[in-house]
């Protein structure tokens, strides 16, 4: 019961953050695929890095037992196919499973349609899943290790450092694309922006 309650509280908080970040809007999400707005990639990548650092620290101080952390089997083909299908649905529908729930509770009808399609697809896959599908998805298993550190033969700290550098690259690259998509600011837009700034009362 405690695990269910904890999951419910975390889910509500996660949904609240997503909605306030604008991730309940399909326009915000599809803009990522058009490389106009990198907010989704920045936020999610930052969350992954913060989680990795937090888990690493908690393991080192003895709060979390490394053996108690579930690491799924690394199946490269299954991950590639799943990523391709989920990405295609994300780009076409403007939602992922989590953001569709957020959109639904925000009162968006398109999120409801997307969620119904997701459920139908899940049941369809469960219906066709069998030994043949399982054999295909099992191809590309990384037998050396299920973690990057084990696969590369380095410590977790090096992997986290590499992720931090990649995150810096994402922010720089994303900023470049966003500035390019925004285009040059006209004189009229600059004047309007300055007037809007002056109209904001000082606190």
Order of alpha helices (4+ residues) and beta strands (2+ residues): alpha-alpha-alpha-alpha-alpha-alpha-alpha-alpha-alpha-alpha
